[in-house]
Amino acid sequence: MDRDDFDLDMEFEAALGPEAEETVAPAAVVEAHAGLDPDVPATSRKVRRRGRRTRMRSRTIAMKRLTKEEMRLGALMYPPIDDPRPQTRAECKDAPRPCPYVSCKHHLYLDVNPETGSIKLNFPDLEVWEMKDTCSLDVADRNGITLEEVGDIMNLTRERIRQVEVRGLLKLKMLTPIGSDED
């Protein structure tokens, strides 16, 4: 790729804007890009690659970047509710679905990093009541699903789910005593 092609690609990415990873290029931009050089394909590799992802990427809210005013407004908009929540799986199993308790550690809508306090919205394009599955315990009760299904439920790729699975199995293996019988 020579310098002119690189400059064209940079202009092309700038025309797409900050959400370039999740969007597909407008036809006019692609035609303008391809019309400059007959040897350039109508769509670049990046544009073709972007079309594969059908769901929106998760979004993280860093608590340390929020201003005091944003924190105050959030506290006013969502005051603490003293509604009794289920404490055990037996109480939770027959609760209404989708689960309204987003702050539960088993809820799939968001994840909270205990070290930094940052909040990861797994499905930023959906509301809680639009989600198909909201509780990881309900998913676990299904007894074995594929990596692809787990990826769809958690908004992650199949490969990332496989990596997490391997890491978890290694941690379990490290916890077992050395002299114990293996299954």
Backbone as numpy.savetxt, mean C-alpha at the origin, in Angstrom:
# Nx Ny Nz CAx CAy CAz Cx Cy Cz
21.49 5.60 -25.45 20.63 6.77 -25.45 21.53 8.00 -25.45
21.35 8.87 -26.44 22.19 10.06 -26.49 21.56 11.19 -25.67
22.25 12.30 -25.61 21.85 13.43 -24.76 20.46 13.96 -25.14
20.16 14.06 -26.46 18.85 14.58 -26.89 17.71 13.67 -26.45
17.91 12.36 -26.56 16.87 11.43 -26.11 16.65 11.54 -24.61
17.76 11.71 -23.87 17.64 11.87 -22.41 16.84 13.12 -22.07
17.13 14.24 -22.76 16.39 15.48 -22.52 14.91 15.30 -22.85
14.61 14.59 -23.93 13.21 14.35 -24.29 12.51 13.52 -23.22
13.20 12.50 -22.70 12.60 11.69 -21.65 12.35 12.52 -20.40
13.27 13.41 -20.07 13.08 14.26 -18.89 11.88 15.18 -19.08
11.75 15.77 -20.27 10.59 16.63 -20.56 9.30 15.82 -20.51
9.36 14.61 -21.03 8.21 13.71 -21.04 7.76 13.41 -19.61
8.72 13.08 -18.72 8.39 12.80 -17.32 7.87 14.04 -16.62
8.43 15.21 -16.94 7.95 16.45 -16.32 6.51 16.75 -16.74
6.17 16.41 -17.99 4.80 16.64 -18.47 3.81 15.74 -17.75
4.28 14.58 -17.29 3.38 13.66 -16.59 3.07 14.13 -15.19
3.95 14.87 -14.56 3.69 15.40 -13.21 4.19 14.47 -12.14
3.89 14.82 -10.85 4.41 14.07 -9.72 3.82 12.67 -9.58
2.67 12.40 -10.11 2.04 11.08 -10.00 2.41 10.20 -11.17
3.60 10.38 -11.75 4.00 9.69 -12.96 4.03 8.18 -12.80
4.29 7.67 -11.62 4.38 6.23 -11.45 3.03 5.54 -11.56
1.92 6.21 -11.23 0.63 5.56 -11.24 -0.22 5.90 -12.47
0.24 6.83 -13.30 -0.59 7.27 -14.40 -0.02 6.83 -15.73
-0.86 6.88 -16.74 -0.43 6.58 -18.10 -0.36 7.90 -18.83
0.62 8.05 -19.71 0.83 9.31 -20.41 -0.35 9.62 -21.33
-0.72 10.91 -21.41 -1.76 11.30 -22.35 -1.30 11.02 -23.78
-2.25 10.71 -24.64 -1.93 10.35 -26.03 -1.19 11.48 -26.73
-1.55 12.74 -26.47 -0.91 13.87 -27.13 0.58 13.95 -26.77
0.91 13.68 -25.53 2.31 13.73 -25.10 3.09 12.60 -25.76
2.50 11.41 -25.82 3.17 10.27 -26.45 3.38 10.53 -27.93
2.36 11.07 -28.62 2.48 11.36 -30.04 3.53 12.42 -30.29
3.58 13.45 -29.44 4.58 14.50 -29.59 5.98 13.94 -29.38
6.11 13.06 -28.42 7.41 12.45 -28.13 7.85 11.57 -29.29
6.96 10.75 -29.82 7.29 9.84 -30.90 7.44 10.56 -32.23
6.74 11.68 -32.41 6.78 12.41 -33.67 8.10 13.12 -33.91
8.89 13.33 -32.88 10.15 14.03 -33.04 11.21 13.17 -33.70
11.16 11.90 -33.50 12.16 10.98 -34.06 11.43 9.72 -34.53
11.54 9.37 -35.81 10.81 8.20 -36.30 11.29 6.88 -35.70
12.51 6.84 -35.16 13.02 5.61 -34.57 12.55 5.39 -33.14
11.98 6.41 -32.52 11.52 6.29 -31.13 10.16 5.61 -31.13
9.96 4.57 -30.31 8.65 3.92 -30.26 7.58 4.87 -29.72
6.33 4.57 -30.03 5.22 5.43 -29.62 5.09 5.52 -28.10
5.45 4.46 -27.41 5.41 4.50 -25.95 6.75 4.03 -25.41
7.23 4.73 -24.41 8.51 4.34 -23.83 8.31 3.17 -22.87
9.42 2.59 -22.39 9.33 1.48 -21.44 8.64 1.91 -20.16
8.91 3.13 -19.72 8.29 3.59 -18.46 6.78 3.67 -18.59
6.30 4.13 -19.74 4.85 4.25 -19.93 4.23 2.87 -19.95
4.87 1.91 -20.66 4.33 0.55 -20.69 4.34 -0.07 -19.30
5.39 0.18 -18.53 5.51 -0.39 -17.18 4.44 0.18 -16.25
4.13 1.46 -16.42 3.14 2.09 -15.55 1.75 1.49 -15.70
1.43 0.97 -16.87 0.11 0.42 -17.11 -0.18 -0.84 -16.32
0.85 -1.50 -15.79 0.65 -2.76 -15.09 -0.02 -2.56 -13.73
0.31 -1.53 -13.05 -0.21 -1.33 -11.70 -1.64 -0.79 -11.78
-2.58 -1.54 -11.25 -3.98 -1.14 -11.35 -4.47 -0.47 -10.08
-3.80 -0.69 -8.97 -4.25 -0.08 -7.71 -3.27 1.00 -7.28
-3.77 1.93 -6.51 -2.96 3.04 -6.06 -1.96 2.60 -4.98
-0.77 3.16 -5.00 0.25 2.83 -4.00 -0.17 3.36 -2.65
0.33 2.71 -1.60 0.03 3.18 -0.25 0.71 4.51 -0.02
0.18 5.27 0.93 0.69 6.61 1.23 1.02 6.68 2.72
2.16 7.28 3.05 2.59 7.38 4.43 2.49 8.83 4.91
1.96 8.99 6.11 1.86 10.30 6.75 2.86 10.32 7.89
3.90 11.13 7.77 4.93 11.22 8.81 4.45 12.17 9.90
4.36 11.67 11.12 3.86 12.48 12.23 4.77 13.66 12.52
6.08 13.49 12.35 7.01 14.58 12.66 6.90 15.73 11.67
6.29 15.50 10.52 6.13 16.57 9.54 4.82 17.34 9.69
3.92 16.85 10.53 2.66 17.56 10.74 2.90 18.77 11.64
2.25 19.87 11.31 2.36 21.05 12.15 1.45 20.92 13.36
1.66 21.76 14.34 0.82 21.73 15.55 -0.63 22.05 15.18
-0.82 22.92 14.21 -2.18 23.28 13.79 -2.87 22.09 13.14
-2.16 21.33 12.32 -2.74 20.14 11.70 -3.09 19.10 12.76
-2.24 18.95 13.76 -2.52 18.01 14.85 -3.76 18.45 15.63
-3.88 19.76 15.89 -5.02 20.28 16.63 -6.31 20.07 15.84
-6.27 20.35 14.54 -7.47 20.16 13.70 -7.87 18.69 13.64
-6.90 17.80 13.57 -7.19 16.38 13.56 -7.86 15.93 14.85
-7.38 16.46 15.97 -7.98 16.12 17.26 -9.41 16.65 17.37
-9.67 17.81 16.78 -11.02 18.37 16.81 -11.97 17.60 15.89
-11.46 17.19 14.74 -12.30 16.47 13.77 -12.64 15.06 14.25
-11.71 14.43 14.95 -11.90 13.04 15.38 -11.63 12.92 16.88
-12.57 13.36 17.70 -12.36 13.24 19.14 -12.40 11.78 19.58
-11.73 11.47 20.69 -11.78 10.08 21.18 -13.21 9.69 21.56
-13.56 8.47 21.22 -14.91 7.97 21.50 -14.78 6.87 22.55
-15.58 6.94 23.58 -15.55 5.94 24.64 -16.53 4.81 24.36
-16.53 4.33 23.14 -17.38 3.23 22.73 -16.64 1.93 23.06
-17.27 1.00 23.76 -16.56 -0.24 24.10 -16.23 -1.05 22.85
-14.95 -1.37 22.72 -14.48 -2.15 21.58 -14.32 -3.60 21.97
-14.39 -4.51 21.01 -14.15 -5.92 21.32 -12.72 -6.12 21.84
-12.58 -6.94 22.86 -11.26 -7.20 23.44 -10.68 -8.54 23.02
-11.52 -9.47 22.61 -11.05 -10.79 22.20 -11.56 -11.12 20.81
-10.97 -12.14 20.20 -11.41 -12.57 18.87 -12.85 -13.09 18.91
-13.23 -13.74 19.99 -14.60 -14.25 20.12 -15.62 -13.11 20.06
-15.31 -11.98 20.71 -16.21 -10.82 20.68 -16.21 -10.16 19.30
-15.06 -10.17 18.66 -14.89 -9.48 17.39 -15.44 -10.27 16.21
-15.47 -11.59 16.33 -15.83 -12.45 15.20 -17.21 -12.15 14.63
-18.16 -11.85 15.50 -19.53 -11.59 15.05 -19.86 -10.10 14.96
-18.84 -9.26 15.05 -19.04 -7.80 14.96 -19.40 -7.42 13.52
-19.96 -6.25 13.33 -20.35 -5.84 11.98 -19.12 -5.71 11.07
-19.32 -6.02 9.79 -18.27 -5.86 8.78 -18.78 -4.91 7.73
-17.96 -4.05 7.17 -16.55 -3.86 7.44 -16.32 -3.34 8.86
-15.21 -3.76 9.43 -14.88 -3.43 10.82 -14.71 -1.92 10.98
-15.44 -1.31 11.92 -15.34 0.15 12.12 -14.14 0.56 12.97
-13.43 -0.38 13.57 -12.34 -0.06 14.50 -11.01 0.01 13.75
-10.78 1.12 13.08 -9.59 1.30 12.26 -8.32 1.30 13.10
-8.40 1.69 14.35 -7.22 1.75 15.21 -6.79 0.37 15.72
-7.56 -0.66 15.46 -7.20 -2.02 15.85 -5.95 -2.46 15.09
-5.05 -3.17 15.76 -3.81 -3.58 15.10 -4.04 -4.61 14.00
-5.20 -5.24 13.96 -5.50 -6.24 12.94 -6.25 -5.65 11.75
-6.59 -4.36 11.80 -7.33 -3.72 10.71 -6.39 -3.51 9.53
-6.88 -3.71 8.32 -6.06 -3.64 7.12 -6.03 -2.27 6.47
-6.79 -1.31 6.96 -6.85 0.00 6.31 -5.57 0.79 6.50
-4.99 0.73 7.70 -3.77 1.48 7.94 -2.83 0.72 8.86
-1.56 1.10 8.80 -0.53 0.55 9.67 0.15 1.71 10.38
0.46 1.53 11.65 1.17 2.56 12.41 2.53 2.01 12.78
3.58 2.77 12.47 4.93 2.38 12.83 5.15 2.76 14.29
5.39 1.80 15.18 5.51 2.12 16.60 6.76 2.95 16.93
7.79 2.89 16.10 9.02 3.64 16.37 8.88 5.11 16.00
8.30 5.39 14.84 8.22 6.77 14.36 6.84 7.39 14.52
5.83 6.56 14.69 4.47 7.08 14.78 3.86 7.40 13.44
4.57 7.12 12.34 4.03 7.42 11.02 2.88 6.46 10.69
1.94 6.97 9.92 0.74 6.23 9.56 0.81 5.91 8.07
0.68 4.63 7.73 0.69 4.20 6.34 -0.73 3.83 5.95
-1.29 4.57 5.01 -2.62 4.27 4.49 -2.45 3.23 3.37
-2.88 2.01 3.61 -2.70 0.94 2.64 -3.55 1.14 1.40
-4.71 1.74 1.55 -5.63 1.97 0.44 -6.07 3.43 0.44
-5.20 4.37 -0.01 -5.56 5.79 0.06 -6.70 6.18 -0.86
-7.00 5.35 -1.86 -8.08 5.67 -2.79 -9.43 5.12 -2.35
-9.47 4.37 -1.24 -10.71 3.78 -0.76 -11.07 4.30 0.62
-12.34 4.30 0.91 -12.81 4.54 2.28 -12.92 3.18 2.96
-13.00 3.18 4.27 -13.03 1.92 5.02 -14.20 1.05 4.59
-15.36 1.64 4.40 -16.56 0.86 4.07 -16.54 0.34 2.63
-15.59 0.80 1.80 -15.47 0.31 0.43 -14.55 -0.90 0.32
-13.83 -1.23 1.40 -12.88 -2.33 1.37 -13.59 -3.68 1.43
-13.07 -4.65 0.69 -13.64 -5.99 0.69 -13.32 -6.70 2.00
-12.06 -6.66 2.42 -11.62 -7.27 3.68 -11.03 -6.18 4.56
-11.44 -6.16 5.85 -10.91 -5.13 6.74 -10.16 -5.71 7.93
-10.29 -6.98 8.20 -9.66 -7.58 9.38 -8.73 -8.72 8.96
-7.47 -8.66 9.41 -6.52 -9.72 9.07 -6.89 -11.04 9.74
-7.61 -10.98 10.85 -8.03 -12.22 11.52 -9.11 -12.95 10.72
-9.97 -12.19 10.05 -10.96 -12.81 9.16 -10.28 -13.52 8.01
-9.23 -12.90 7.48 -8.47 -13.50 6.38 -7.77 -14.76 6.87
-7.22 -14.73 8.08 -6.52 -15.90 8.63 -7.48 -17.06 8.86
-8.75 -16.77 9.14 -9.74 -17.83 9.35 -10.05 -18.60 8.07
-9.67 -18.07 6.92 -9.94 -18.75 5.65 -9.04 -19.96 5.45
-7.99 -20.10 6.21 -7.06 -21.23 6.12 -6.36 -21.34 4.77
-5.36 -20.55 4.59 -4.49 -20.69 3.42 -5.02 -20.05 2.16
-4.38 -18.98 1.75 -4.71 -18.34 0.48 -3.39 -18.10 -0.25
-3.46 -17.79 -1.52 -2.26 -17.63 -2.34 -1.58 -16.29 -2.05
-0.31 -16.20 -2.47 0.44 -14.96 -2.30 -0.24 -13.83 -3.06
-0.80 -14.14 -4.21 -1.49 -13.13 -5.02 -2.70 -12.57 -4.27
-3.47 -13.45 -3.63 -4.63 -13.00 -2.86 -4.22 -12.16 -1.66
-3.15 -12.58 -0.98 -2.65 -11.80 0.16 -2.18 -10.43 -0.33
-1.51 -10.39 -1.47 -1.05 -9.13 -2.05 -2.20 -8.19 -2.36
-3.29 -8.72 -2.90 -4.47 -7.89 -3.18 -5.10 -7.37 -1.90
-5.13 -8.20 -0.87 -5.74 -7.79 0.40 -4.92 -6.70 1.09
-3.58 -6.81 0.99 -2.70 -5.87 1.70 -2.15 -4.77 0.80
-2.53 -4.75 -0.46 -2.06 -3.75 -1.42 -0.54 -3.80 -1.57
0.00 -5.02 -1.68 1.43 -5.25 -1.91 1.58 -6.23 -3.06
2.78 -6.31 -3.60 3.02 -7.25 -4.69 3.20 -8.66 -4.14
3.05 -9.63 -5.00 3.24 -11.02 -4.61 4.67 -11.24 -4.13
5.64 -10.63 -4.79 7.04 -10.79 -4.40 7.30 -10.21 -3.01
6.71 -9.06 -2.71 6.91 -8.48 -1.38 6.29 -9.37 -0.30
5.14 -9.95 -0.58 4.50 -10.87 0.36 5.41 -12.07 0.59
6.02 -12.60 -0.47 6.93 -13.73 -0.34 8.13 -13.37 0.54
8.68 -12.15 0.36 9.81 -11.70 1.17 9.44 -11.62 2.65
8.26 -11.07 2.93 7.80 -10.96 4.32 7.59 -12.34 4.91
7.04 -13.26 4.12 6.83 -14.62 4.59 8.15 -15.30 4.95
9.15 -15.15 4.10 10.47 -15.75 4.37 11.08 -15.15 5.63
10.99 -13.86 5.79 11.52 -13.21 6.99 10.81 -13.70 8.25
9.49 -13.84 8.18 8.73 -14.33 9.33 9.08 -15.77 9.68
9.24 -16.61 8.65 9.62 -18.00 8.91 11.03 -18.10 9.52
11.94 -17.23 9.07 13.28 -17.20 9.67 13.23 -16.79 11.13
12.40 -15.81 11.45 12.27 -15.38 12.85 11.69 -16.51 13.71
10.71 -17.24 13.18 10.15 -18.37 13.92 11.20 -19.46 14.12
12.01 -19.69 13.10 13.05 -20.71 13.20 14.09 -20.31 14.25
14.38 -19.03 14.35 15.35 -18.54 15.33 14.82 -18.70 16.76
13.51 -18.66 16.94 12.91 -18.76 18.26 12.84 -20.19 18.80
12.86 -21.18 17.90 12.75 -22.56 18.35 14.06 -23.00 18.98
13.98 -23.77 20.06 15.21 -24.26 20.70 16.00 -25.17 19.76
17.31 -25.19 19.92 18.18 -25.93 19.00 17.94 -27.43 19.08
17.70 -27.99 20.27 17.55 -29.42 20.42 16.15 -29.94 20.16
15.20 -29.09 19.76 13.82 -29.54 19.59 13.65 -30.31 18.28
12.64 -31.17 18.24 12.35 -31.95 17.04 11.75 -31.05 16.00
12.14 -31.26 14.72 11.58 -30.47 13.64 10.46 -31.23 12.98
9.42 -30.52 12.57 8.24 -31.15 11.96 8.46 -31.40 10.50
